Amino acid sequence: MENLERKYGFWTASAMVIGIVIGSGVFFKADDVLIASGGSLTTALLAWLIGGSIMVITAYVFSQIATRVEKVNGVVDYFEEAYGEKAGYLVAWFMTFIYYPTLVAVLAWVSANYSIGLLGLKSGVWLLSAVYLVGFFVLNCASPVLAGKWQVSATIIKLVPLFLVACVGIVSGLISGQTVQSFSQAAQGVPTGGGLAVATLATAFAYEGWIIATCINAELRDAKRTLPKALLLGSIVVVVIYMLYYLGISGVLSNNEIITAGDNAPVEVFSLIFGRLAGTLLTVFVIISCLGTLNGLIMGSTRGMFSIASRDLGPCSAFFKKVNPSSNSTINSALIGFCLSAFWLMVWYGNFAGWWGRFMDISELPIAFLYVIYISLYIFVMRSFEDLGVFSRFVAPFLATCGSFYIIWGAVQKDMFIHFLILTAIITICALPFMKKREN
């Protein structure tokens, strides 16, 4: 098997953490969190804070694991180290067939949705979703280095509008009194949205993605030092930006206006402060932001089947563990990632077409399932990392476990949770015939 070059440094890893996390979620889920909070800004901000705290403490625990395990695919390697090769294989199967492609599908749709809105078109969102899907898979296969540079560039670009909305919105809100009003008056006519746990689960989508940075572990220079720093620094930066951004929006729009504006809330804020042209320009920034996140997710998805095949496991392992010599990319693995993403895009389309009768939220449910895996790794840290201090070995994993259970509790209350659980079980069972390791 050819080796992947160590072509990425600290800034690419940090940009992956920040760039994947800060994307569509902060725009796509802002109104959902407020609705789930019953229209209360205080509850919504608490949900953002709890979700962010869970991410930071989880990233801290994973930074401890990352200093000890350095192979091909982050979380899969960690689980394999903790519970054996077969357990790691099943986690890799879940990541490859469910986690990566579901989020890729949703991000392709969100990116297309904003793009269609910018162009003023009434249709074409699903066609453009497919175009984005194909385009970024081709980019990651043809030039992984260029894809990494796009990740860094998109991260820098997307931070500009977030900081502007945060700073201008907060100042404007304090001057006009809108911030105080948003805290004191909950949105009217909002049905009970599920409460703090469901609101926190909604933030989990916005905070999710940092773990995908571990998939380039084997391609990082000095990974045992680079990755832990990137995980911790990136996660803290994200929480600070999100909280300031949400306060900025609430300083310009009332709670009811945020819910009414939906995904376009940041555009409305810019339009009110700077005029319609600035609002249009912000939409361009939002699209770049979403595409940066999509690129980061696809960077993980292209390596999914490779991480299985590199262990001589799964179907056609000799085929999927090949690395293209000219581009140093996992093209064969990427083909499976693309097909699976296209399948889950069809499932997402089915939600809006009414195929399932109810809404299977593949933007949130796979994340909750990943937290079950996290809990097992926290137990591994507490049981095995004897050289760590009390906080790193016991306190941090315990707090992360509590946060994970809270996210899972929110998922259990979601529509079609049982259906998604059954579908996940079926897909996992399909992995069993390929579990036996191939002889070289």
Number of C-alpha atoms within 10 A of each C-alpha: 9 11 13 17 12 14 14 21 16 18 13 24 30 26 28 33 32 31 34 31 31 31 30 28 23 24 24 21 19 26 25 22 28 29 26 25 29 23 27 22 26 16 21 26 21 17 26 27 18 23 27 25 19 23 27 23 23 26 25 22 27 25 21 17 23 26 15 11 18 20 17 23 25 25 27 27 25 22 23 19 17 18 13 12 17 16 16 21 25 21 20 28 23 22 23 26 25 22 23 26 29 28 27 28 30 23 28 29 25 25 25 25 20 21 21 17 15 16 9 9 11 8 11 12 20 18 12 18 23 17 13 21 24 14 12 22 22 17 17 25 23 18 15 19 17 12 22 22 15 19 28 20 17 25 27 15 16 23 18 12 21 23 16 15 25 23 18 18 28 23 17 19 22 14 11 13 13 20 24 13 16 23 17 12 15 20 21 11 9 16 12 11 16 15 18 22 21 26 30 30 28 29 26 27 24 27 28 23 26 27 19 25 27 31 23 25 26 20 20 23 16 15 25 18 14 22 28 24 19 26 29 22 17 22 26 17 14 21 23 12 16 22 17 18 25 23 21 27 28 27 30 30 22 20 26 20 15 25 21 12 16 17 22 20 22 30 24 24 26 25 17 14 15 11 13 15 11 17 21 18 15 25 21 18 19 27 22 21 29 32 27 33 31 29 30 29 28 29 28 25 31 27 27 30 27 30 29 27 25 18 16 21 24 26 16 12 21 16 12 25 25 20 19 15 11 8 14 18 22 25 23 19 26 25 18 21 26 21 13 21 28 21 16 20 25 13 20 21 16 16 16 13 10 10 12 12 11 12 16 21 19 23 22 22 27 22 23 23 19 17 20 15 15 22 20 14 23 22 16 19 22 18 12 11 15 10 8 13 10 11 10 18 22 18 15 18 25 19 16 24 23 13 22 24 15 21 29 21 15 22 24 15 13 17 14 18 17 13 11 16 14 12 13 16 12 11 14 16 11 11 18 14 9 15 18 11 14 15 6 5
